[in-house]
Amino acid sequence: MLLSVVLQAVAGSVLGYVGAAIGAGIVALAAAIGIGKIGKAAMEGIARQPEAAGNIRTSMIIIGALVEGVCLFGVIVCLLVVLLK
């Protein structure tokens, strides 16, 4: 409810377009940083325990998918600001 009110308040204005573009960029940048940290931690874990590489890789893929899902949700919310007029 509150999200739809906020989206309708800023949709169609120049400030809404600028905010949506900046928000989408921040969301994508944050997801890239998060996935980079996941990859770094996984590589360190595999280097320390090579026998656990399969389990670490599986966990890394699942967590990466969750981060991408949150990123996609954030970008869609930013695009809704542009599309709702």
N, C-alpha and C positions, 0 to 999 in steps of 0.2 A: 504494500500500500504506500508506504513512505517513499520507496524507490520510484514508483510511477509518478508521484507528485513532484519529486525532484527532477525527474527526466522531463516532464511536461513544462516545468518552470524554465529550464535552460534550453530546451529544444528550439531550434530555429533562430536563435540569436548568435551573433558572431562569437560571443563569449562561450557559448555551448559548443560551437565547432572547434574553437581553439582548445578548450578543455578536453574535448573528446580525443583530439589528436595527441595532446600531451599525455592524457591518461592511457591511451593505447600504447604509446611509446614506453611509458614507465612500466606498464604491465609486461610488455615483451622483454624489456631489459631485465626486469626482476626475474622473469622465468629463465632467461639465459644465464643469469648469475646463479640461480638455484640449481639448474641442471649442471652447470660447471662444477659447483661444489659437490654435487652428488657423484659426478664422474671422478673428481679428484679423490674423494674419500674411498670410492670403490677401488680405484687403482692402488691406493695405499694399502687397503685391506688385502687385496689380492697379492701384493708384493710381500706382505708380512705372512700371509697364510695361503700359499698357492693351492693347497688341497681344498680350500673352501671357495674357490673361484666360481663354481656353478651356483652356489647359494647366494653369493654376493652379487653376481651378475643378475640373477632373477630378482632379487630385492631392488637392485638399481633400476631395472626396467620398470618395475611396478611403481616405484616412487617417482621416476621420471614421467610416467604416464599421468600420475596424479597431478604433478606440477603443471604439465601441459594442459590438463583439463581445467585447472584453475585459471591459467593464462587465457585459454580460449573463452572462458566465461567472462573474464575481465574485458577482453577485446570486444565481445558481443555487447556488453553493457555500454561500452564507449560508442559503439556503432549505433546503438539504439538512440543515443542522444542526437546523432546526426539524422537518423531516419524518421524519428517522431517529430512531426512539425505541427 
